[in-house]
Amino acid sequence: MLIKQKLFPLFFLITFLISNINVKAKNLDTNNAGSLTTTQSSSYFRNNITLDQYTKFWAQSQESLTPSLVTANTPYVYHWGNLNNKPKAIIFCIHGLTIHGYAYRGIGNFLASHDYLVICADQHGFGRFYNNLDKNLQDPKLEYYDVLNDFEILVKKIRKLYPSTKLFCMGESTGGHLSLRFGCKHPDLVDGLIISSASMKTKIPKPSLLFGTGSQILRHPFGQINLTKFIGQTMSEDPKTVAERMNDPLGRNYLSIEEISKYLWLSARTKPFVNKIPAQLPVLILQGEIDSIYAPQGSIEIAKLLKSKDKTLKLLPNSGHVLLETKYIKPQTAQTVLTWLNKHCQAATSDTSLSLGDQHGKTND
């Protein structure tokens, strides 16, 4: 196992170096990478999703778009809740790899029913930027680090509109790693963090998935890698959530070697930001005990490293990787988030700190 753990990052380091060789591959067409009519689109669009289904999903998600919150670099902003009333608090969400902002509609609608306002934006390279029928609006390029600058502008705009309302940043998977960075860099903009499935320890994929990806890299080292099987077999233990993602017209199933390597590098470089989270910033950590992508031990380590005086770790039994970015969110997960938010929206008392939750999924309620 130790050898495998050393070879796994080495494998992607080599592929990352290969991907940066200044050679243009014949089979890579970045101008069409986001087109729904090409083989480098969401792979299930050609096989399972009709244009009518895509159009219906597009229209449904468009109902949650929020023109009043749009900025130059975040044109696709979704919300759940009443924009005209003062909410109990605002939850700004950051979505994970291959997914999009509308994926938070499950927890968004749930929290909105409890007087919270939930907001999320598509990152460049995902959602409406990627699977857009209008080629002039396609932007398939991923920029993991620039997105924090984009979100800084958006969150400042939200803060200006709701100056006396608490704002919490919530992220899942890659979105969780980005949320930790955002909280570290902008503690003045957030009143707390909710981190889901963002462990510092990546699990070794099943040999069939690892070698399947490797064979694609050997055949098309400069092309987009089809991650459909990987996503389908690792994202969730719940068949409904898997089917939801596999038939999602706004999902992205293709990434280049360079993009995959940047994602792995992002995950590997989380520790320095965890160490710099201010002590006064409360943090809730959610982690599925049977996550197929991240090892729970990595989330436990994050909880131990945090200097926050107010931190809660919740290990969720019989839960996989995707906990929040699905309309099939489990009641236990939703209630855990709601309980934590309610507690941190109450008037300050002489002792509001929480101790680190134990490793069996209990919270300090």
N, C-alpha and C positions, 0 to 999 in steps of 0.2 A: 504493500500500500504506500509506503514511504517513497519508493521508486516512482510509482504512478503519480504521486503528488508533485514530484519534481519534474517529471517528464511532461505533465499537462501544460504548465505555463511555458515550458521550453518549446513545446510544439507550436503554441500560438505566437511566441516571440519570433520563431523562424518564419512563420507565415506572415507575420506583420512586416518583417524585413523584406520578404519577397514582394509583398503588396506595394511597398514603397519604391521598388525599382522603377526608374523612369522609363517604362516601356508601355506603349499603348496596346492593349489586347483587342483583337478583332471582334471578340464576342461581347465587349462591354460598351453599352450605349447609355451614358449617363443622362442624356437628354430625354430618353424614353423610360428611364428606370421606374418612374412612378405611374406610367400609363396603364390603365386597366385593360388595354387591348394588346399588351405585349406579354411575353413569357416572364418578364422581370417585375410583374405586378404581384399583388396578393395572390398566391398560387391557387387558392380555392375559387377565385372569381371565375376563372375559365372553366372549371369543372363543376362547381356546385351552385354558384351564385349567378342568377340571371340579372339582366339589366333592370328589370322591374323590381327585383328584390333590393338591388343596390339603391335604386332611386327612392324606394320606400324608406330604407334605413337612413339615407341622406336627409330626407325630409323630416323624419322623426328626430334625428339628432339636431337638425337645424332649429327646431323649436326651443332648444336649450341654449342656443347661441345668444350672446349678449353684446350687441353693437356698442352700447354705452361704455363698455370696458375695454374695447379694442385699442391697441397701441400699434405703432408702426411695425414692430417685429412680432406681435402676437395678435394676428387678425382673427384667430379662431378661439374665442373664449366662451366656455360654457358655464351656466350657473343653475343651481337648484335652490329655490327659496324665494322669498319676497324681497325684491330690490327696493321697494318703496318704504318698507317698515324697518326700523332698527332691529337687526337680528341679535340673538343672544350672544353670538360670536360669529366670526368668519373663518372658514376652513379653506385655505388655499392648497390645492392638490397638485402634485407633480407626478405625471404618469410614468410607467416603466417602459422598457425596451419592447419594440414591435407593436405597442398598443397606442392608445390615443386618449384625449381628455374625456370624451363621452363615456369611456369605460367606467367612470366613477359614478354613473347614474344611480346605481343601486344604493350605495351608502349616501349619495347626494340626496336622493328623494327621502331616504329614511331620516337623515338629520334635518332636512328641510321641514319635515312633519313635526319636528321638535323645536322649531323656531330658529334654526341655524341657517346661515347662508353659505353654500358650498360653491367654490369657483375653481375651474381648471382650464388650462389652455393647451392646445396641441403644440408640441414641440416641432421645430423644423425637422423634416424628414419623416414625419409620422402623420397619421390621420388625414385631415383635409389637405395637408401639404403634399402627401404622397399619393394616395388613391383619389385623385381629382380628375374628373373627366375633362375639365378645362386645362389643356396642356400649358396655357400661359400662367396658370396658378400653381403648377407643380414645382415643388422644391424638395427633392429627395435627399439632399445633403444633410448628414447628421453633424451637429455641432454641440457636443455634450457640455462644453465649458461656456460657450457664448450664451447658452440658454439661461444661465444664471443672471447674466446682465439683462437679458430680455425680461426675466421675471422680476428683477429688481424694479424696473420701470413700471411694470404692471402692478406689483404690490404697493408701490408708492402711490399710484393712482387710486387703488382701492382704499388705502389708508386716508387719503385726502377726502374721499367720498364718505367714509365712516370713521371720523377722527377719534371718537371715544369708544370704539368697539374693539374688543380683543380679536387678534388674528393668529390662528394656528396654522402651521405648515405641515401638510401630511403627504407622504410619498411612499410608494411601494416599489420594491425591487430596485432597479436603477433609479427610479424616482425617489426611493428612500435614501440612497447614497447622495443624490443631488440635494435632497432636503437637509441632510446633515451639513453639507457644504454651505447651503444657503443660511442655515441657522448660525453657522460658525462665522460667516462673513457679514451677516446683517442681523445681529441679535437685537438691534433697535427696531427692526421691522416686524418681528414675530414675538408672540407671547408664549410659545411652546411648540414642541415638535411631536408628530406622530409618525413613527418609522415602522414600516411593515416589510417583512421579507427582504431585509437588506443586510444580511449577515456578512461578516468579513471572511468567511470560509466557504469557498466554492466547492461543491461536490464534483467528483469525477463522473462524467456522463457514462451511461452504459456503453460497453464496447461496441455494440452495433451502431449506436448513435455517433460515437467518437470516430469510428472508422468510416462510417457513412459520410460524415462531414469531411474527413481526410481524403477520401477518394474523390469527392467533388473538387477539393482544392487542387489535387494533382491534375485533374482533367481541365479545370478552368481556374488557374491560380490568380487571374486578374478579373474574374467575373463575379457575379452575385451568387452567393451560396444559398441554396434552398433549405430553410430551417423548419419547414412544415412539420416533419416527423419529430424533430427535437421539441418544438413548441407543444405539439399534441401529446407527447409522452411525458412531459415534465411540468407543465404549467399548473395542473390541478389533479386532485384525486376524485373530483366530482365530474361525472360524465356530462352533466348539463353545462357546467362551466367550460369544459373542453369543447363541446359542440358549439357553444356560443362564440368562443374565440375562433374556432376553425371556420365558422360561417360568417365572420365579421368582415363586411366589405371595406372597412377602414383600417383593418389590421395590416401589418407589414410582415411578410414571411421571408423576404430576401435581404441579406446583408452581405457586404463585401468582407474579405478577410481583414482589411484595415479597420472597418467599422466594428467587427467582432473583437478585434484586438484592443481597440480603444475602450470598449465596454469592459473588458477584463482588467485593463489598466485602471479604469475608473474605480472598479470594485476593490482592487488591490491597494489603492491609495486612500482608503477611507480613514484609517487609524489616525493620521495626523490631525484630521478635522474633528474627529471624535474627542481627541485630547483637548481641543481648543473651545469646545462648547462651553459657554459661560455657566458658572455654578447656579445662577439664578434662573436659568431657563429650564422649565419642566419638560420632561421627555417621556413618552409612552412608546414602548417597543413591542411590536407584535411579531410572532414567529410561529409558523406551522411546524409541528413536531415531525411530520413526514414530508417536509419540503424536499423535492427532488433536485433542486438547483443549489440551494444554500443549506449548509449544515447549521442546525440550531445552536451548536456550540459557539459559532461566530457571533450570533446575536447576544448570547450570554456574555461574551467577552466585551462587546460594545457596552452593555449595561455596566459591567465592572469598570471599564475605562472612563466612562462618563464622570465628570466632576460635578454634575448637576446634583443639587441637594434634594431634588424632587424627581425621582425616576421610578418607573414601573415597568417591569418585564412581564409579558404575558405569553406563555407558551401554550399554543392551542392544540389540543389532542385531535388526532384524526383529520388534520388540516394540512394541505400541501402548500404550494408556493403562492398562488393567487388567493388573497384573502379579501381585498377591498375592490379590485377592479373587475367586478362582475355584478350583474343584476341578481345573481343567485347568492348573494352574501349571506353567510350563516347568522342566525339570530344571536348566537354567543359572541361572534365577532362584532356585530353591529352594537350590541349592548355594552360590550367592553369599551368601545370608542365613546359611546354616548355617556356612560357613567363617568369616564375620565374627563370628558369635556364639561359635563355638568358640575363636577367638583371644582374644576379650575375656572369656572365662570361665576362661582359664588363669591360673595364679598370676602375679602381677605380676613383671616382670623389670626390669632396669635401663633397658631401652629398648623400650617397647611401642607407641610412636606409629606411625601410618601416614601416609604422604604422600598428597597429593591425587592420586587416580587420573587417568589421562589421558583424553582425549575420544574414545577408540576402544574403550571397554568393558573395559579391563584393570584388574584390582585389584592391590593390593600384597601378593601372597601370598608 
